[in-house]
Amino acid sequence: MKGLFISVEGTDGAGKSTQIDLLLEYLKAKGVDVIYTREPGGTYISEKIREIILDTDNEGMEGACEALLYAASRAQHVREKIVPAINEGKMVICDRYVDSSIVYQGVARGLGVDAVKAVNEFAIGGVMPDLTLFFDLTVEESVKRKKNMGSLDRIEKESFDFHKKIYDGYVALAESDPVRIKRIDASKPVEEVHAQVLKVLEGLI
């Protein structure tokens, strides 16, 4: 039996990590064979690439270099971890996937959505999520939350305008693909957000 692939997207500070933890706990209690993974990362090689991407010493990294590093990490991740798990009938919960590259590099970095999609089509070989949860939180609220996050990585330290472009990019993506991408109001209290997630998942589990 083929498994399920669910990606989780949103701006920094939208509460993805908290909601992923709650979802994993819920699914495991229901007896679902689920694994968690993340991007960039998820495998030994992909995590090494992650270190390069997010290192605050690499402020001079070109947008094209950044996009290609994300795609390279993803190519390894898909083939080594995601596809084998799906083929084993497992549910895969992935913190970020190709939509992140489309909005972060394609939109916010100005590389162009089509260019980033083309690079990633080669990287992922047609493997797309069955469902994407977009944790919708305004940039203004994200900034407030990030003040309590402690040290920030290279991407998190970007300007307000950069993160505004990311948010607008996510909204446009969600509107263009409402069947796959489900918007979750991340401004609500934690338990209410979790309830929204479970309602979306009702038809899948």
C-alpha positions in Angstrom: 0.0 0.0 0.0 1.3 3.4 -0.9 1.8 5.9 1.9 0.9 9.5 2.2 3.2 12.5 1.8 2.3 15.7 3.8 4.3 18.9 3.7 4.1 21.7 6.1 4.7 25.3 5.0 4.6 28.8 6.4 6.6 31.9 7.3 9.1 31.8 10.1 7.4 32.0 13.5 4.1 30.6 12.3 4.2 27.7 14.8 4.9 24.9 12.4 7.2 23.0 14.8 4.7 23.0 17.7 1.9 21.9 15.4 4.0 19.1 13.8 4.8 17.8 17.3 1.1 17.7 18.2 0.2 16.1 14.9 2.9 13.4 15.3 1.7 12.6 18.8 -1.9 12.3 17.6 -1.1 10.1 14.6 1.1 7.8 16.6 -1.7 7.4 19.2 -4.0 6.4 16.4 -1.5 3.7 15.3 -0.4 5.5 12.1 3.0 4.5 10.8 4.4 8.0 10.5 7.8 9.5 10.1 9.0 13.1 10.5 11.6 14.8 8.3 12.6 18.3 7.4 14.1 20.5 4.7 16.7 21.4 4.1 18.0 18.2 5.7 16.5 14.9 6.4 19.5 12.8 5.5 23.2 12.9 6.3 24.2 14.6 3.1 21.2 16.9 3.1 21.9 18.1 6.6 25.5 19.0 5.6 24.0 21.1 2.8 21.6 22.7 5.4 24.6 23.8 7.5 26.0 25.7 4.5 22.7 27.3 3.6 21.8 28.6 7.0 25.3 29.5 8.3 25.2 33.2 9.2 28.8 33.5 7.9 27.5 32.9 4.4 25.8 36.3 4.0 27.3 36.8 0.5 25.6 33.7 -0.9 24.0 34.4 -4.3 20.3 33.6 -4.8 21.0 31.1 -7.6 23.6 29.3 -5.4 21.0 29.2 -2.6 18.3 27.8 -4.9 20.6 25.1 -6.3 21.8 24.1 -2.8 18.2 23.7 -1.7 17.4 21.6 -4.8 20.5 19.5 -4.3 19.5 18.8 -0.7 16.0 17.9 -1.8 17.2 15.5 -4.5 19.1 13.5 -2.0 16.2 13.7 0.6 13.5 12.5 -1.9 15.4 9.5 -3.1 17.0 8.4 0.1 14.2 9.0 2.6 10.8 10.2 1.3 10.2 7.8 -1.6 11.3 4.7 0.3 9.0 5.6 3.2 6.0 6.2 0.9 6.7 2.9 -0.8 6.7 1.2 2.6 3.2 2.5 3.2 4.2 5.1 5.8 2.9 8.6 6.2 5.6 11.2 5.8 5.3 14.6 7.5 7.9 17.0 6.0 8.7 20.4 7.5 9.0 22.4 4.3 9.3 21.1 0.7 9.4 22.5 -2.8 6.9 25.3 -2.1 9.4 26.9 0.2 11.9 27.2 -2.7 9.3 28.7 -4.9 8.4 31.5 -2.5 11.8 32.0 -0.8 14.0 31.9 -3.9 11.6 32.2 -6.8 9.6 35.1 -5.3 11.6 36.8 -2.5 15.0 36.4 -4.1 13.5 37.4 -7.5 14.9 34.4 -9.4 11.5 33.7 -11.0 9.0 31.0 -10.1 9.4 29.2 -13.4 13.2 29.0 -13.0 13.0 27.6 -9.5 10.2 25.2 -10.5 12.4 23.9 -13.4 15.4 23.2 -11.1 13.2 21.4 -8.6 11.3 19.4 -11.1 14.6 17.8 -12.0 15.5 17.4 -8.2 12.2 15.8 -7.1 11.4 13.6 -10.2 7.7 14.3 -9.9 7.3 13.5 -6.2 4.8 16.0 -4.8 2.9 16.0 -1.5 -0.6 14.6 -1.4 -1.4 17.5 1.0 0.3 20.7 2.1 -0.6 22.5 5.3 0.0 26.2 4.9 0.2 27.9 8.4 -1.0 31.3 7.5 0.3 34.1 9.8 0.9 37.7 8.8 4.4 39.0 8.6 3.7 41.5 11.4 2.7 38.7 13.7 5.7 36.6 12.6 8.1 39.4 13.5 6.6 39.7 17.0 7.0 35.9 17.5 10.6 35.9 16.2 11.7 38.3 18.8 11.2 35.5 21.3 13.0 32.9 19.2 16.5 33.7 20.4 19.3 33.3 17.8 18.2 33.4 14.1 19.7 31.7 11.1 20.8 33.5 7.9 17.3 33.3 6.3 15.4 34.3 9.4 17.6 37.4 9.7 16.4 38.8 6.3 14.5 42.0 6.1 10.8 42.6 6.7 10.3 43.2 3.0 11.9 39.9 2.2 9.5 38.1 4.5 6.5 40.0 3.2 7.3 38.8 -0.3 7.5 35.2 1.1 4.1 35.6 2.8 2.5 37.0 -0.4 4.1 34.2 -2.4 2.5 31.6 -0.1 -0.9 33.2 -0.3 -0.6 33.2 -4.1 0.4 29.5 -4.2 -2.4 28.5 -1.9 -4.9 30.4 -4.1 -3.6 28.7 -7.2 -3.7 25.1 -5.8 -6.5 25.0 -3.2 -7.0 21.2 -3.6 -3.4 20.4 -2.4 -2.7 23.4 -0.2 -4.9 23.9 2.8 -4.7 27.2 4.7 -4.6 27.0 8.5 -5.2 30.1 10.5 -2.0 30.1 12.6 -3.0 33.3 14.5 -5.3 31.2 16.8 -4.4 29.6 20.1 -2.3 26.4 19.8 -5.2 24.0 20.4 -7.5 25.7 17.9 -4.8 25.5 15.3 -4.4 21.8 16.0 -8.1 21.3 15.6 -8.0 22.9 12.2 -5.2 20.5 11.2 -7.1 17.5 12.3 -10.2 18.7 10.4 -8.2 18.9 7.2 -6.8 15.4 7.8 -10.2 13.8 8.5 -10.5 12.4 5.0 -7.0 11.0 4.9 -6.7 9.0 8.1 
